[in-house]
Amino acid sequence: FFLSRRATIPPRETFVARLSLRLAGMSSSQAQLAEVAGLLSEFYEGSDASRKARLNAELTRRRVEPGAWRVFLSWLEATSDLGGQAMYLSYYAASTLEEAVGRGIDGAECRREMKGRLLSYGGRRYEGGAPSSTGSRGGLLLAAAVGARPRLPAAVGTRLCKVYADIGALAWPEEMPTFVEELCACCVDDEDAVAALGLEVLRIVAEEYCGGAGKATVSASRRRVLRERFGAALPQLVNVVADSAARFSSSSLAAATKEATTAARALEAALACLEAVVRQAPLTCLSGGLFGRPDLFSTLFGLVGRDVEGFQTGGGGGSHRSSGGATAARCLEAVLATKLVPSDVAAFVLEVGRHVVGVVAALATTLERNGGDALDEQFLADTTELVATFVDHHLPRVCASAAFSVEDLLTALARLAFSVEAKDLRAVLRPWETLVDFVNDRSNEDPAVAALADRSAAGVAGVLEALVTRTLLLSESQSLRDLREMDQDFDDGQRRGSLDDGGDENDLVEDLVDDLAGGAPEPRALGGGADDASNAGSEDRGGDSELRLLLNDGIDLVAAACRGPFRSAVADRVCAAAARVLSTRVLVSGGGAFFLEDHRDDAASDQQRVADATDAATLLYATAAAGVFASDATLESAATLAANAAVGALR
């Protein structure tokens, strides 16, 4: 962090000299500050590397000296500009406070005094939407928030909020029984800036107490206690978040004014707090407090929908940015992932399901109008995860409800699947995988599921046909070519190695045709097979490439659909479609094949051969997966053509 700021900080001699002159003849504590400032400047900007270890040891020693935290806290309070020249010292001062709390220096006295001087909301309580009118408020953090002093540098302010949270971790509730209540009251203060500060601190508190952070500050047993106690306060926290979301959502998309920035920051902090609690608080606490505010879910979905509308009107190219919608989607996904439901589960699932259909349809419309880059990448990832989690956990419930149209959901999902860019496709395939697995498992024992399979079979077949013929063709899709360029560290030798092993082309064709008639091809037929190809070069890349994972997931989905009630609708259609695509792109001559757009004499011949081989192998897998269940006539023509095409490309 400090190294990144070196260009903005004047030479150390300038700041140290000025500070020394300013402090000349003053108290020992002020002289101590000047000495530390000199040590910091030399440590970060000095040219003598041999002194680094000694300087670091000296700075560490001074940080834990008796009374050091008071000296540095007083300096933070008295110094108007903590950035620029003073940045090294101000951050060191904040870390000194954190060290004092963590080490228990001066015990409870230190914690009480430091809490009051950082953020004092003493005597005020949260009373169902508003703080009590009694009690005082003050402190360094609050003064900076309301403009009574210049704003703190972001790194320093965050560090001081962390110190405040650490104080509560050690002192609540034994020494400070109203710590959380006072913080909740701060979150709903009438002044927006104060409320935003309270929500930012509450977010840190939630992450620290529920998520197991702050391990250096408290013991493992203490963290368990904090997690349980903070979870017990969930009804109160839900009310704070619901009130804050309703309060700040109306202005967070306004023009880039100071007030709008404060509102957006407060909204994000409130939602992040809720997400941390829902994901990590004990389930026994969640079940009792999560559904106390039914309007919260409508508010969260409203934030998601508002962002989608902003992306629609903002046009392509990412000109709009998410303002609460992505975090709201993560909150909703966290709730669904817990598998907790209110007492009226049917009404809850129906309401959430209708919201999900609306979100998916709106996403698809935005992408269809403005292109694949119309949505912020993180927003799209968070909303598709929300949709996938809903389908994973609640598809059986919505299928059993006469008031919910599964066909509307599937229609919206199909539109979304072929509107996103290739890099986002794997995420939107998840609901289809869930649907196929659900129908395969339940159709024989549940007439309602069997009826669903009959109604949706043609649509599922259409989606899979499009998946094979349009999306999974590397050479036909610019977005897939772009995705391939992100994976340039593929081992081309492994992916084209079948003929390097001395095999005969005619033998390979026979092997491929035999394998297609009975299942997926043998690894040796394609120089390694799907699993081996997916791991080619994995040692260098740290895992499978996104492109290969997409191809494998797509073919797995085709194969799964051909094993159950969708077989009659899917198998022939997908197998024939793969063969049609190959027949339009390949000329078969003798025992070999050549792609119509042959680039072997071009400068990019190696890359084109890899692309052609990938297309042929992909279609080969698709033909195999569907062909096992296709009619004999379809399989015979498709298998022979696919085998020849793959060998020709690999050749």
Secondary structure, 3 states (H helix, E strand, C coil): CCHHHHHHCCCHHHHHHHHHHHHCCCCHHHHHHHHHHHHHHHHHHCCCHHHHHHHHHHHHHHHCCCCHHHHHHHHHHHCCCCCHHHHHHHHHHHHHHHHHHHHCCCHHHHHHHHHHHHCECCCCCECCCCECCCCCCECHHHHHHHCCCCCCCHHHHHHHHHHHHHHHHHHCCCCCCCHHHHHHHHHCCCCHHHHHHHHHHHHHHHHHHHHCCCCCCCCHHHHHHHHHHHHHCHHHHHHHHHHHHHHHCCCCCCCCCHHHHHHHHHHHHHHHHHHHHHHHCCHHHHHHHCCCCCHHHHHHHHHHHHHHHHHHHHCCCCCCCCCCHHHHHHHHHHHHHCCCCCCCHHHHHHHHHHHHHHHHHHHHHHHHHHCCCCCCHHHHHHHHHHHHHHHHHHHHHHHCCCCCCHHHHHHHHHHHHCCCCHHHHHHHHHHHHHHHHHHHHHCCCCHHHHHHHHHHHHHHHHHHHHHHHHHCCHHHCHHHHHHHHCCCCCCHHHHCCCHHHCCCHHHHHHHHHHHHHHCCCCHHHHCCHHHHHHCCCHHHHCCCCHHHHHHHHHHHHHHHHCCCCCHHHHHHHHHHHHHHHHHHHEEEECCEEEECCCCCCCCCHHHHHHHHHHHHHHHHHHHHHHHCCCCHHHHHHHHHHHHHHHHHHHC
